[in-house]
Amino acid sequence: MTLKVRYFPYALRDQAKRGLCDFFAVINYKMFPEMEDEFNPGDYEEEYKAQLYVEEGEESDNLVFRYEIELPYGDVKCNVFIRPKRSTSEEEENKLIEPPPNELEYISVNVEPEPISAE
């Protein structure tokens, strides 16, 4: 299955254009038990943290950040976070924060094809 994350920052668009923040997807994953005959569960993390990147060919005013990952069928949950680049300490620099509530409608998380477990 392919997990696709797309984020079109609206309120944070100016900050994103000026490089003042990065966007990350935090993905929690658990392989379906029936897939363990075909795939080694040890080859797949239970949590992935990946930086979203600007979609190729995006040179307009509307930036689109994205991330894709292929995984064996399983349960998957994904959240998008912001990491501000202006920080006073290393701890703050690596801290991920939730986007403002008005930004959530601009985040799209899709799984193709839709996984169905035999359990």
Backbone as ProteinMPNN parsed JSONL, in Angstrom:
{"seq_chain_A": "MTLKVRYFPYALRDQAKRGLCDFFAVINYKMFPEMEDEFNPGDYEEEYKAQLYVEEGEESDNLVFRYEIELPYGDVKCNVFIRPKRSTSEEEENKLIEPPPNELEYISVNVEPEPISAE", "coords_chain_A": {"N_chain_A": [[0.844, -1.174, 0.0], [0.355, 2.326, -0.502], [1.129, 5.194, 1.253], [0.158, 8.468, 1.153], [0.956, 11.759, 1.79], [-0.083, 15.055, 1.789], [0.338, 18.524, 2.038], [-0.914, 21.694, 2.042], [0.076, 24.575, 2.947], [-1.712, 27.181, 4.425], [-2.316, 29.433, 6.296], [0.274, 29.418, 7.145], [1.782, 29.848, 4.919], [3.468, 32.041, 4.12], [5.553, 31.863, 5.995], [6.534, 29.353, 5.31], [7.449, 29.8, 2.689], [9.545, 31.536, 3.177], [11.265, 29.871, 4.419], [11.125, 29.464, 7.177], [10.133, 27.416, 8.651], [9.781, 23.84, 8.923], [8.037, 20.953, 7.735], [6.687, 17.961, 9.003], [5.835, 14.483, 8.78], [4.497, 12.213, 11.005], [4.322, 8.899, 11.331], [2.536, 6.167, 12.414], [2.691, 2.704, 12.467], [1.507, -0.615, 11.954], [1.958, -3.785, 10.865], [-0.348, -5.971, 9.2], [-1.145, -9.153, 10.596], [-1.427, -11.316, 8.768], [0.28, -10.647, 6.731], [2.797, -11.25, 7.482], [3.892, -13.621, 6.565], [4.796, -13.036, 4.091], [6.305, -10.693, 4.331], [8.978, -9.458, 6.361], [8.417, -8.473, 9.578], [10.333, -7.153, 11.12], [11.695, -5.562, 9.364], [10.347, -3.23, 9.135], [9.534, -0.159, 10.581], [7.831, 0.836, 13.621], [7.23, 3.408, 14.014], [7.555, 6.195, 11.968], [9.312, 9.129, 11.147], [9.215, 11.706, 9.032], [10.414, 14.234, 6.877], [8.409, 16.49, 5.089], [8.48, 17.38, 1.655], [8.887, 19.934, -0.862], [6.674, 19.767, -3.51], [7.657, 18.671, -6.704], [8.074, 20.918, -9.424], [6.576, 22.907, -8.373], [6.308, 26.099, -8.52], [4.719, 28.197, -8.151], [2.692, 30.562, -6.299], [1.441, 28.952, -4.54], [2.464, 26.69, -2.461], [3.04, 23.185, -2.21], [3.52, 20.64, -0.018], [4.84, 17.363, 0.355], [4.843, 13.79, 1.021], [5.626, 10.403, 0.515], [5.235, 6.915, 1.11], [5.847, 3.455, 0.77], [4.371, 0.602, 2.082], [3.85, -2.692, 3.505], [0.523, -4.075, 3.694], [-1.356, -2.814, 6.436], [-2.216, -1.407, 9.679], [-2.346, 2.057, 9.809], [-1.511, 5.277, 10.93], [-1.361, 8.757, 10.632], [0.101, 11.894, 11.323], [0.608, 15.369, 10.841], [3.194, 17.64, 11.52], [4.762, 20.708, 12.641], [7.961, 22.203, 12.504], [9.447, 24.822, 13.812], [12.052, 26.98, 12.63], [13.339, 29.054, 13.852], [14.774, 29.178, 16.794], [15.844, 29.075, 20.21], [17.279, 27.172, 21.517], [18.817, 23.897, 21.211], [17.069, 21.882, 21.905], [14.537, 23.071, 21.534], [14.762, 23.49, 18.821], [14.487, 20.974, 17.678], [11.933, 20.327, 18.327], [8.69, 19.253, 17.607], [5.632, 20.679, 16.675], [2.057, 20.811, 16.833], [0.024, 21.681, 14.027], [-1.827, 24.786, 13.668], [-5.374, 24.721, 14.421], [-6.912, 25.731, 12.253], [-5.409, 25.032, 10.062], [-5.655, 22.333, 9.593], [-7.53, 21.464, 7.703], [-6.176, 21.67, 5.354], [-4.507, 19.581, 5.087], [-3.851, 16.466, 3.702], [-4.232, 13.03, 3.889], [-3.812, 10.004, 2.429], [-4.418, 6.545, 1.768], [-3.537, 4.123, -0.489], [-3.899, 1.061, -2.238], [-6.93, 0.915, -0.257], [-6.391, -0.632, 2.824], [-7.441, -3.868, 3.996], [-7.944, -5.999, 6.641], [-7.739, -9.528, 7.368], [-8.483, -10.213, 9.876]], "CA_chain_A": [[0.0, 0.0, 0.0], [1.097, 3.575, -0.544], [0.621, 6.287, 2.083], [0.487, 9.757, 0.54], [0.66, 12.914, 2.635], [0.064, 16.341, 1.103], [-0.003, 19.655, 2.895], [-0.939, 22.982, 1.369], [-0.008, 25.538, 4.045], [-2.494, 28.378, 4.11], [-1.91, 30.49, 7.217], [1.733, 29.346, 7.308], [2.385, 29.912, 3.588], [4.585, 32.991, 4.082], [6.66, 31.287, 6.769], [7.089, 28.245, 4.523], [8.186, 30.367, 1.552], [10.785, 32.145, 3.672], [12.091, 28.829, 5.03], [11.143, 29.632, 8.627], [9.656, 26.198, 9.314], [9.737, 22.596, 8.164], [6.851, 20.159, 8.021], [7.017, 16.552, 9.187], [4.798, 13.484, 8.973], [4.805, 11.173, 11.978], [3.497, 7.781, 10.884], [2.509, 4.98, 13.276], [2.384, 1.608, 11.552], [1.532, -2.003, 12.44], [1.662, -4.699, 9.765], [-1.363, -6.985, 9.444], [-0.505, -10.457, 10.862], [-1.408, -12.193, 7.59], [1.344, -10.212, 5.82], [4.085, -11.664, 8.036], [4.443, -14.716, 5.763], [5.385, -12.448, 2.884], [7.228, -9.619, 4.7], [9.571, -9.553, 7.688], [8.012, -7.313, 10.372], [11.512, -6.458, 11.618], [12.178, -4.626, 8.341], [9.483, -2.053, 9.112], [9.456, 0.568, 11.849], [6.495, 1.1, 14.148], [7.026, 4.85, 13.875], [8.405, 6.896, 11.003], [9.25, 10.59, 11.177], [9.777, 12.08, 7.738], [10.185, 15.618, 6.478], [7.687, 16.698, 3.846], [9.286, 18.166, 0.733], [8.102, 20.7, -1.829], [6.33, 18.986, -4.688], [8.401, 19.104, -7.887], [7.328, 21.735, -10.359], [5.805, 23.922, -7.658], [6.984, 27.396, -8.521], [3.699, 29.225, -8.024], [2.535, 31.077, -4.943], [0.826, 27.913, -3.727], [3.379, 25.583, -2.182], [2.467, 21.919, -1.774], [4.525, 19.76, 0.579], [4.352, 15.993, 0.256], [5.668, 12.658, 1.397], [5.033, 9.111, 0.146], [5.963, 5.735, 1.557], [5.208, 2.178, 0.451], [4.437, -0.331, 3.205], [2.909, -3.812, 3.397], [-0.77, -3.738, 4.28], [-1.369, -2.746, 7.88], [-2.865, -0.247, 10.284], [-1.468, 3.205, 9.695], [-2.032, 6.576, 11.364], [-0.382, 9.783, 10.265], [-0.138, 13.267, 11.743], [1.574, 16.328, 10.316], [3.679, 18.569, 12.534], [5.59, 21.831, 12.2], [9.167, 22.461, 13.29], [9.955, 26.172, 13.536], [13.515, 27.03, 12.533], [13.846, 30.073, 14.776], [14.712, 28.666, 18.157], [16.958, 29.528, 21.034], [18.052, 26.04, 22.018], [18.767, 22.7, 20.36], [15.852, 21.15, 22.26], [13.435, 23.738, 20.836], [14.98, 23.35, 17.391], [14.022, 19.657, 17.259], [10.583, 20.118, 18.829], [7.613, 19.288, 16.627], [4.388, 21.192, 17.246], [0.878, 20.58, 16.011], [-0.389, 22.864, 13.266], [-3.037, 25.429, 14.209], [-6.594, 24.027, 13.977], [-7.384, 26.203, 10.94], [-4.567, 24.454, 9.015], [-5.932, 20.901, 9.45], [-8.28, 21.184, 6.478], [-5.246, 21.733, 4.224], [-3.674, 18.379, 5.166], [-4.499, 15.312, 3.088], [-3.54, 11.758, 4.097], [-4.527, 8.964, 1.697], [-3.795, 5.235, 1.649], [-3.995, 3.469, -1.712], [-5.344, 0.871, -2.052], [-7.401, 0.872, 1.127], [-6.097, -1.962, 3.379], [-8.473, -4.608, 4.729], [-7.333, -7.127, 7.324], [-8.561, -10.733, 7.488], [-8.917, -10.332, 11.275]], "C_chain_A": [[0.886, 1.233, 0.0], [0.392, 4.611, 0.319], [1.095, 7.58, 1.443], [0.02, 10.876, 1.455], [0.899, 14.168, 1.81], [-0.405, 17.441, 2.041], [0.164, 20.933, 2.099], [-1.059, 24.038, 2.459], [-0.762, 26.791, 3.615], [-2.042, 29.537, 4.996], [-0.388, 30.543, 7.366], [2.481, 29.483, 5.98], [3.591, 30.853, 3.547], [5.794, 32.474, 4.847], [7.336, 30.168, 5.984], [7.922, 28.775, 3.366], [9.523, 30.955, 1.986], [11.684, 31.133, 4.377], [12.17, 28.915, 6.538], [10.635, 28.401, 9.385], [9.737, 25.026, 8.351], [8.485, 21.849, 8.589], [7.231, 18.684, 8.039], [5.751, 15.71, 9.289], [5.305, 12.493, 10.004], [3.796, 10.055, 11.721], [3.651, 6.628, 11.866], [1.968, 3.836, 12.439], [2.459, 0.267, 12.263], [1.064, -2.897, 11.3], [0.554, -5.669, 10.167], [-0.675, -8.334, 9.643], [-0.422, -11.35, 9.629], [-0.334, -11.804, 6.577], [2.715, -10.719, 6.268], [4.704, -12.859, 7.311], [5.206, -14.181, 4.556], [6.454, -11.395, 3.19], [7.743, -9.843, 6.117], [9.183, -8.313, 8.492], [9.193, -6.506, 10.912], [12.093, -5.458, 10.634], [11.407, -3.314, 8.333], [9.363, -1.459, 10.507], [8.005, 0.645, 12.331], [6.178, 2.585, 14.079], [8.05, 5.411, 12.901], [8.218, 8.386, 11.219], [9.966, 11.062, 9.923], [9.432, 13.528, 7.408], [9.429, 15.653, 5.153], [8.553, 17.587, 2.958], [8.371, 18.872, -0.256], [7.904, 19.849, -3.072], [7.062, 19.551, -5.904], [7.503, 19.891, -8.825], [6.494, 22.807, -9.687], [6.6, 25.221, -7.607], [5.983, 28.537, -8.418], [3.663, 29.722, -6.586], [1.996, 30.017, -3.987], [1.777, 26.729, -3.568], [2.599, 24.344, -1.758], [3.619, 21.056, -1.27], [3.965, 18.351, 0.57], [5.352, 14.989, 0.785], [4.903, 11.4, 1.008], [5.9, 7.997, 0.686], [5.141, 4.499, 1.189], [5.447, 1.23, 1.619], [3.547, -1.536, 2.905], [1.582, -3.413, 4.072], [-0.704, -3.793, 5.799], [-2.184, -1.571, 8.364], [-1.875, 0.904, 10.247], [-2.21, 4.461, 10.144], [-0.95, 7.597, 11.087], [-0.839, 11.144, 10.765], [0.962, 14.141, 11.164], [1.907, 17.325, 11.417], [4.546, 19.641, 11.889], [6.812, 21.898, 13.102], [9.666, 23.849, 12.917], [11.48, 26.165, 13.508], [14.121, 28.087, 13.441], [13.694, 29.558, 16.192], [15.97, 29.078, 18.896], [17.801, 28.379, 21.565], [17.9, 24.854, 21.071], [17.497, 21.897, 20.636], [14.64, 21.747, 21.546], [13.543, 23.545, 19.332], [14.439, 22.023, 16.864], [12.586, 19.368, 17.682], [9.562, 20.257, 17.705], [6.347, 19.775, 17.326], [3.234, 20.923, 16.28], [0.543, 21.844, 15.233], [-1.622, 23.505, 13.912], [-4.282, 24.73, 13.661], [-7.092, 24.462, 12.601], [-6.538, 25.676, 9.782], [-4.925, 22.999, 8.708], [-6.683, 20.57, 8.16], [-7.397, 21.209, 5.229], [-4.267, 20.551, 4.213], [-4.472, 17.208, 4.605], [-3.625, 14.081, 3.316], [-4.387, 10.677, 3.429], [-3.709, 7.679, 1.679], [-4.4, 4.561, 0.428], [-3.266, 2.141, -1.898], [-5.674, 0.764, -0.575], [-7.158, -0.523, 1.705], [-7.293, -2.559, 4.129], [-7.793, -5.833, 5.334], [-8.297, -8.313, 7.372], [-9.08, -10.91, 8.914], [-10.193, -9.601, 11.521]], "O_chain_A": [[2.032, 1.187, 0.449], [-0.797, 4.875, 0.14], [2.291, 7.768, 1.217], [-1.146, 10.939, 1.845], [1.959, 14.327, 1.204], [-1.409, 17.303, 2.74], [1.231, 21.218, 1.556], [-2.171, 24.374, 2.865], [-0.478, 27.378, 2.572], [-1.458, 30.505, 4.511], [0.172, 31.595, 7.677], [3.69, 29.257, 5.927], [4.63, 30.495, 2.993], [6.93, 32.628, 4.398], [8.561, 30.047, 5.992], [8.999, 28.246, 3.091], [10.511, 30.881, 1.256], [12.748, 31.495, 4.878], [13.162, 28.492, 7.131], [10.7, 28.352, 10.613], [9.759, 25.197, 7.132], [7.942, 22.086, 9.668], [8.0, 18.218, 7.197], [4.73, 16.157, 9.811], [6.422, 11.989, 9.887], [2.588, 10.237, 11.871], [4.763, 6.165, 12.122], [0.932, 3.961, 11.786], [3.357, 0.032, 13.071], [-0.067, -2.786, 10.828], [0.504, -6.135, 11.305], [0.284, -8.639, 8.934], [0.561, -12.073, 9.462], [-0.067, -12.567, 5.648], [3.685, -10.629, 5.516], [5.907, -13.092, 7.424], [6.147, -14.811, 4.072], [7.394, -11.217, 2.416], [7.022, -10.36, 6.971], [9.578, -7.205, 8.129], [9.066, -5.303, 11.137], [12.891, -4.601, 11.013], [11.766, -2.387, 7.607], [9.122, -2.168, 11.484], [7.071, 0.533, 11.537], [5.013, 2.982, 14.083], [9.246, 5.138, 12.999], [7.102, 8.854, 11.446], [11.168, 10.85, 9.763], [8.31, 13.983, 7.631], [9.77, 14.934, 4.214], [9.276, 18.449, 3.456], [7.229, 18.464, -0.465], [8.855, 19.284, -3.613], [7.085, 20.765, -6.111], [6.326, 19.574, -8.996], [5.775, 23.544, -10.362], [7.459, 25.403, -6.745], [6.343, 29.703, -8.576], [4.499, 29.348, -5.763], [2.085, 30.169, -2.769], [1.872, 25.875, -4.449], [1.611, 24.445, -1.031], [4.57, 20.779, -2.001], [2.764, 18.154, 0.753], [6.532, 15.285, 0.971], [3.682, 11.336, 1.153], [7.126, 8.101, 0.723], [3.914, 4.497, 1.283], [6.575, 1.071, 2.087], [2.593, -1.421, 2.135], [1.549, -2.518, 4.916], [-0.087, -4.687, 6.379], [-2.77, -0.831, 7.574], [-0.71, 0.746, 10.61], [-3.368, 4.681, 9.792], [0.235, 7.332, 11.286], [-2.011, 11.503, 10.649], [2.104, 13.707, 11.015], [1.031, 17.791, 12.145], [5.001, 19.502, 10.754], [6.717, 21.68, 14.31], [10.238, 24.043, 11.844], [12.121, 25.437, 14.266], [15.307, 28.015, 13.765], [12.584, 29.514, 16.723], [17.005, 29.383, 18.302], [18.926, 28.595, 22.016], [16.988, 24.808, 20.246], [16.918, 21.305, 19.725], [13.809, 21.011, 21.013], [12.528, 23.447, 18.643], [13.98, 21.953, 15.724], [12.075, 18.278, 17.424], [9.563, 21.234, 16.957], [6.03, 19.336, 18.431], [3.428, 20.822, 15.069], [0.753, 22.953, 15.725], [-2.371, 22.834, 14.622], [-4.25, 24.2, 12.55], [-7.637, 23.646, 11.858], [-6.915, 25.856, 8.624], [-4.534, 22.483, 7.661], [-6.484, 19.497, 7.59], [-7.842, 20.804, 4.154], [-3.32, 20.527, 3.427], [-5.622, 16.987, 4.985], [-2.44, 14.077, 2.985], [-5.537, 10.457, 3.81], [-2.482, 7.706, 1.589], [-5.619, 4.439, 0.316], [-2.049, 2.12, -1.716], [-4.791, 0.548, 0.255], [-7.654, -1.506, 1.154], [-8.046, -1.852, 4.799], [-7.147, -6.608, 4.628], [-9.514, -8.134, 7.412], [-10.017, -11.676, 9.138], [-10.697, -9.599, 12.644]]}, "name": "protein", "num_of_chains": 1, "seq": "MTLKVRYFPYALRDQAKRGLCDFFAVINYKMFPEMEDEFNPGDYEEEYKAQLYVEEGEESDNLVFRYEIELPYGDVKCNVFIRPKRSTSEEEENKLIEPPPNELEYISVNVEPEPISAE"}
